[in-house]
Amino acid sequence: MLTSRVTAVLTRRIRPRPTPLHLSCRANASVREKSTSILSDDNTIEAKIISTAFNNNVTKNPLPDFNDARITYEDKSTTELLRAAGCFRLCQVPFLVNYAESMLWLGRKIVGGRIVDMILKATLYGHFCAGEDQERIRPVLQSLANAGVGSILDYAAENDSGDGETTESAEFNITAREYDYESEAKCDKHTSTFIKCIKDVGALNPNHDGYAAVKVTALGNPKLLARLSTAIVEAKRLFEVFDLDGDGLLSRKEFEVGYNRYFADGDTRIKKIFEKFDPLQTGYIDYITWSMMLQPQDLPKICKRCNTAGRLSDACPTDEEIELLNAMYDRGRLLGEEAAKSGVRLLIDAEQKRYQPAIDNLVLELQREFNGSDKPIIYNTYQCYLVDSPERLKNDVERSERFNYHFGAKLVRGAYMESERELAEAVGDPDPIHPTIEKTHECYNNSVAYLLRHSAKSDLNVEIMCATHNDESITKAIESMNDYGIDRTSSTLCFAQLYGMSDALTFNLGKYGYRAFKYVPYGEVDEVMPYLLRRARENSAIVGATTFELEMIKAELGRRFKGGQVSKQVQS
């Protein structure tokens, strides 16, 4: 009985279209799985059939040699290599990394911001950032292009609210929420900067193979994002409360019981609401449809009908917050429109977990609006160190199938581990991060394989950006590409690393003909400081990777000294 119920919901389409065979193949999958195994079904008959269908007919993609220092650094000057070595050495000094923010603040007080900025431009900023604006970063972009590496422009300014977001109770006890409208002007300014960035990417990539990156905390007040995320989480919790048997589906009876328990007008509204959430009359509502139909903007009207105040009504957005939310969505749509017009793919960065539900909600709206033509324009980002990332990824893939739009995803391991764990501990939540690095690796590799497998069977376009500094994950991704007959030049998969890090991966991939990219951040020094400090902490934490980079640089410098190239390159 359960199988037929799941099949009825999973195989429906909001827009009429032929039902692919693969949808019935996955109908028996549990809709409530929580672990990384939710994606690891490589040994199923379906996966074997798909890989066998391609294996004998496609040339194997070669594996690059990531230990080749000559290829890695042949487009770098000796001066750049010496600076890189100095930066990685600095990142290995725990005292400097741990107290960098305080030291920079003190330095600005003592010697002034101009001198501190000059020092940063000669060291960390110069190594990890390309420049202040689109004009000053052009030499960097050209240098990367000469090496067969594309550029992902990332205006790296970040907003973060350090107050009022530390505890759940603090959020619920707010009686008057005031937002700084000066920050709204800054968000409008950031939007203009992003639009120029998208236009520049389009101009630099007339073949429509360019990417630009966007942070939603630059489009909306972080306090607003945290509040809306809480509301979205409570709306999901309401679904779980309605789901009496925990099978991931709401029957008409379960919906009636739940609605009458919490809301006052069930007699007159249940039929109308249920039909809205079940447009194809399957008799059931799953969370995918629930989340797409129930938006934060709808909550004020719904909460007015609550029998008593509770978590949902406490989290309900105010009129002011709805107004600000709509303004943020309008900014997002402006970026989506420009990206679609310019043929540029827009990467929406992942951020702290307390903002992510609101970010995801915006991304889903933009994907439905702009990913329906010939390729995915809007990409969401999935941080695979989060325990819930496999479930989110699988739900979002199913949404794209259900609502008939192309799917784009960037996969990363994650960048906010310390702050995520601290916040979870402060509010008494479970640790959201995988308990071991091995589990994170497993989640990442399973996610890549899952999306590549899905791309081989879907009649929609699926594109993946494998954003990783882990050579093993890249090797596994290439092996999966071979399994599913995906050529290295295909738009299905590309690889990306941060500017100033893991050059051995990026430049060797580029030389071997893979679609390799550098994430190129830019912005004024004071704007990108959160980004720079995060890069310093990451390089301090991954000692092995930093040591490898230093050894590679040392090997290349040794080769140049022996070959008599150093003096010439330093002069140039």
N, C-alpha and C positions, 0 to 999 in steps of 0.2 A: 504493500500500500504506500509506504513512504517513497519507494523508488518512483512510482507513477506521479506522486505529488511533486517531487523534486524535478522530474523530467518536464512536467507541465509548466513549471515556473522558469527553469533554466533555458528551455528551448524557445521561449516566446521572444518576439521582436517588437519593439515599439513602432518601428517603421517596417512595413511588409517587405520581406525579401525571402529568397529560397533558404530553407534551413539546411546548413551544411551537415554532412554525415558525422563530423567529429563532435557535434554538440550532443548527439545521443550517446556517443562513446564515453563522455565524461559525466553522464547523468547520475551514475552510481556513486560519484565522489561525495564524501561527507562535506556538508556545508558548514560544519562547526570545528574543523581541524584548527589547531593552534600552533603546532611546532613547525620546525623547518621541514619536516617530512611532508608538509602540505604541497611542496613543489617537487619532491624527489621521487618521481615515478618513472625514471629512465628505463627500468627493466620491464615496463608494461608491454603488452603485445602491440599496443598502438604506437609506442615510441620505436619499437623494433621495426615495425612495418614502414614507418616514415623514413627512418634512417636507411633501411635496405633499399627503398625506392630510389634513393639518390646515390648511394655509396659507389656503385659500379660505373657511374656515368660522368662523374665530375673530377677534375684534376684536384689533387690534394693541395691545400694551402700550406706553404712552407712555414716552418718554425724559425723565427729570427734568432740570432745569437746575441743575447742581451749582455754578454761579457765583452763585446767588441768595443773597446774604448775609442779606437780611431774613428769608427762610424759615428759613435755617440757625440764626439766633440769636434769633428772636423770643421764645423761651421762656427765654432766658438773661438774667440781670440784668447790669447794667453792671459790678458788682463782680466777677462771675464772668468776664466778658470781660477785664477788666483783669488778673485773676489768670492767666487762660489766656495772655495776651500775655506776661506776665512769665515764665511757665514755659517757653514756647517760646523766649524770648530766652535763658534760662539754658541750654537744651539746645543753643544755638548756640555756647556757649563751650567749646572743646575741653578746656581745662585742668580746668574744673569737672566735665565728664563723665568724663574719664579718671581723675581722682583722687577721685571722689565717695565711694567706699567708704572710702578712707583718711581723708578729711576728716570724714566722719561718725563714724568710730571715734575720731578725735582730739577732735572736738567733744564726744562723750559723756564722754570722759576729763576734759576741761577744765571744761565748764559743766554736765554731767550730762544724763542721758537725757531728763528731762522737758522741758527747754528745747529740746533738739534736736528732740524730737517735736512741740513746739508750732510750731517753724519749719517743719517738714515738712508739718504739717497746713495751714499757711497757704499753702503753695506746692505742691510736687510731689505730696505725698500727697493734699492736698485736690483737686487737679485730676484726677489719674489714678485715685484710689480713692474709693469712695462712703462709707466709714465703717468702724468697727471690727466691727460685728456686724449681724445681720439687723434689729434694731429701729432702729438709727441710720441705716440706708440707706433706710428706707421713704420719706422725703421725696424722695430722688433717684429712686426707682422711680416714684413718683406723677407727678413732673415729666416723666419720659420718657413715661409712658403718656398724659399730657395732650397730648404732641406727636405721638402716633401711633406711638411707638417702644416696642418690647418690651424686656425686660431678661433677660439671661442671667447668673444669679448665679454668681460664681466666687470661692470661698474661696481666696485667692491665696497661702496658706502653701506654701512649697516646701522640701523636703529635698534636699540634694545632698552627696555624699561627695567630698571633695577629695583623699582619700588612697587609695592602693592601686589606682587605676583608670587609671593613666596609660600602662601598657604591657601588651601582651598577655603577654609573658613573665612579668611580675609576677603576672598572674592565674593562669598555669599553674603557677607555682612555689609557690603557697600550699600549705602542708602542714596548717595548722590554721586554720580560718576561724571567727572568733568574731564574734558579732553582739551589739550592745548591746540588751538586752531592755528598757531604758528607752525606746528608740525604738519598740518594739512597743506600749508603753502610749500613746505619742504617736500612733501610727497608729490605735489604737482611739479615741482622743479625736477625731482628725480625722474618723474614720468617723461618729461621733456628730454632729459639726458638719455634715458633708455631708448626713446624713439629715434634720437640722433644715432645712437649706437646701432640700432637695427638697420637704419638706412645705410650707415657706413658698411656694415656687414654685407648688405645686399649689393652695394657698389663694388666691394672687394671680391664678391663671389657671384659673377654674372651667371654661373652654371647652377645657381640656387642650391649650393651645398654648404651654406654658412650657418653658424650658430651664434646666438647671443644668450647671455644668462641674465636672469632677473631675480632679485630677492623681494619677496612680498612685504617684508618689514620696511622696505623703502617705499612701498605704495600705500601703507596704512599704519596707523598708530599701533605699536606692539601691544599696548594695553587693550586696545580694541580686539586685536587678534586673539589674545589670551581669553578675553570675555566670550567671544564668539566660539572659540574652541570648547570652552566649558559648556556652552549651550548645545553644541553639536554632540558632545559626549553624552549629555543628559538625554537628548533626543534618541540616541542609540540605546541608552539604558532603558528608556520607555519601551522600545521595541522588545528588548529582552524580558521586561516585566510582563508584557502582553503574551509573549511566547511561553505559554504555560508548560508545554511538554518539552521545550528546549530543542526542537528539531530544526530551528532556523526558519520556520515558515509559520505564518499566522493564518489559521483557518478563520472562516467567517465567525464561528462560535467563539474562538479565542479573542478575536477583535471585539466582539460585542461585550464579552465579560470584562475585558480590560478597560474598554472605553467607559462602560457604565460605572466601573469602580472609581475612576478618577475624574470623569467629566459629567457635567450636569444635563446635557441636552441629547443624550444618547437616543431617545425615542424618535427624534426628528432628523438626526444627522447621520446615524451610523450607516444606513444604506448608501447615501450619497458619497460619504467619505470612502467607504470600502470600494465602491465602484471606481472612484477616482484613482485609488491605489492599485486597482486590479482591472486595467482597461480592457484586457483580453478575456476577462471573465474565466480565469483559471480556477477561481475559488480559494486562492491563497495569495499572500503577500510575503515576499522575502525581503531581506534587509537592503539588497541593492535597489529595488524599486522604492522601498521606504525612504532611503537616504536621498534618492534623486527627486522624490516628490515632496518631501518635507524639508523645506529650506529654513535657514535662520530667520529670514524675513517673515515667515509664516507663524513663528512662535508667539508673538504678542497676541494675535487673534485667538490662537489655540488656548493660551494660558488664561485668557479671560473666562474661559468656560470650565476651569479647574474647580473641583469641589472644595479643595483645601489647598493652602500654600504648601509647596514642597520643593524638592531639588530642581525640578524643571522650571517652576515659576520663578524661583530665586535666580536661576541662570538666564531667564528670559531677557533678550535685549530691550533696551529702552528705545523710545522714538529717536533720541539723539544718536544712539548707536546704529540704528537701522539707517539713518541718514548718512552716517559716516561709512557704513558698510556699502551702501549703494555707490558712494563716491569712489571707494576703493575698487569695486567691481567695474565701474566706468573706466578707471585708469587701466585696469587689466584688459578691458575690451579694446581700448585705444592701442595698447601694445600688440594685442592679437591681430587687430586690423592691419597695422603697419607690417607686422611679420608676414601675414598672409599676402599682402600686396607686394612685399619685397622678396618673397620666396625664402624667408629666413626661418629656421627652426628656433623656437624659443624655449630655453631650458629654465624651468622654475625651480630654484634651489630649495632643498630641504633646510629647515631651521630647527630651533629647539622644539621639543615635543609639545610644550605647552601652547605653541602657535600652530602646530602642524594640522590639526583637524580643520581649522579655518582656511589654511593655505590649500589643503586638499580640496575643500569645497569650491574655492575659487577656480582651481585648476580643472576640476571636473566640468564646471560651467563653460570654461574657455575651450576645453577639448570638444565638448558637444557642439560648440559654435564654429570652431575653426579647423577641426580635424576631419571634416567630411568630404574634402575634395580628392586630391591625388596622393597626399602624404600627410603624416602627422606634423602639424605645425607646433603644437603645444606638447611639451614633455613634462611629466612629473618626475620627481627624484625620490628614490627609495633608499633609506639608510639601513643597511642590512645588519647593523649591530643591534637594531631594535627587535625585540622578540616578536612583535606583532607585524613586522614587515611582510612576511610571506602571505599572511591573510589579507593584508591591504592590497598587495600586488595582485593576488588572484581575484579579489573582488573587483579591482579596477579593470583588469583584463576582461572579466565577464561583463562589466558595464559597457565597455567599448563594443563588444559583440551585441549586447542587448540593444544598445541605442545606435548601433551602426556607424561608428566612426573609427578612424585609424588610431593606432595606439603607439605612443612614444614614451620611453622610460629611460631615465638615467639611473644607473645603479652605483652606489657608493657604499663604503663601509660605515662612515659616520664621523662627525667632527665635534660632537658636544658631550663626550662621554662623562667627563668629570661633573659638569653642571647638571646633566640629566640625573645622575645618581644622587647628587646633593639635593636637588629639588624633590626627587621621589622620597628620599629619606625624610625631608622636612615635612612633607604632607602625609607621611605614613603609607605611601603607595609601594607596591612591589617594585623591585629593581627592573626598569624597562629594557636593560641591556643584557645580551646573552652572557652567561656566566663565564665563558672562556673564549679566547681568541679563536680557538678551533671551531667552536660553534658559529662564530661570525663568518669565518672562512666558508664553512659548510653552507650557511644560509646564502652567502654571496654567490658561490659557484652553482648552487641549486637554482637560484633565481635566474642567472644567465642561461643555464641549460633549459629551464622551463620556458622562458620567453623565446629562445631560438626554436624550440620544439613547436611552440604555439605558432610562430611565424610560418613554419613549414606547412601547417595544416589549415591556417585561417585563410579565408578569402578576402580579408582586409589586410592593409599594410601594417606591419609591426616593425618598429625600429628601436634599437637598443644602443645606448651609449654605455660602454663598459668603462667606467671611470674608476680606475684602480692603479695603485702603485705596486701591486703584487704580481710578480712574474708568473707564479703558479696559476693564478686565476686567468691570466691572459692565455697561457698555454692550454688550459682546460677549455677556454672559450673557443680557441682556434680548433681544437679537437672536435668540439660540438659543431662548429661550422662545417667541418669535413663530414661529420655524421649526417647532417641535414642538407648537404649540397649547397651551402651558402658560400659564394665566392668572396674573396677578400675585398673586392671593389664594390660589392653590393651595399646599398644603403641600409640593409638590415642591421648591420653591426659596425660600430666604430669604437675606437679606443681613445681615451683622453687621460692626460695627467696634468697636474698643476704646473704652471710656469715656475721654473727654478727648482723643480723636483723630478726625480726619476727620468732624467734625460736618456739614460740607457734604454729605457723602454720605448719612449716616444720616437726617438730618432731612428732606432733600429726598425721599429714597425713601419715608419715612413719609408725607409730605404727598401724594405721588402714589399712595398706596394699596398700596405694596409691603409685604411682610412684612419690616420692618426692625427690627434689634435692636442694642442696645449690650451689649457684654461688660462686666459690672459687677463689678470685683474688690472684695473687702472683706477685712478682717482687721486685727489689731493692727499698729502701725507697724513694729515690729521683724520681724514675720512676713512682711510683704510687701516688705521691702527688696530682695530679689533681683528681684522683679517690677518695682519702681520703677526700679531701676538699668537694667534691660533696656529699659524705655520711654525713659529718658533717652538711652541709647546709640542706640536706633532713630531717635529724632528728631534726634539729632546726625548720624547717617549719611545720612538722607534730607533733605538740606538743601532741595531744591526743594519738597517737600511742606510742610515747616515754614514756609518763606517764604510759600507760598500760604495757609496757615492764618493767618499774621500779617497778610497783605494783606486777607484776608476780615474778620478782626476789626477791622482799621483802617477798612475801608469801613463796617462796621456802626456803629462808634463815631462815625465822621464823620456818618453819617445821623442818629444820635441827638442829637449836638451841634446839628446844624442844625435838628432838629425840637424841641429843648428837652426831650428825654426823660431826659437823663442824671441831672440832680439828683433827679428823682422816683424813678428806679430805684435810685440809690445809697442813698437814704433807706429804700427798701423792703427 
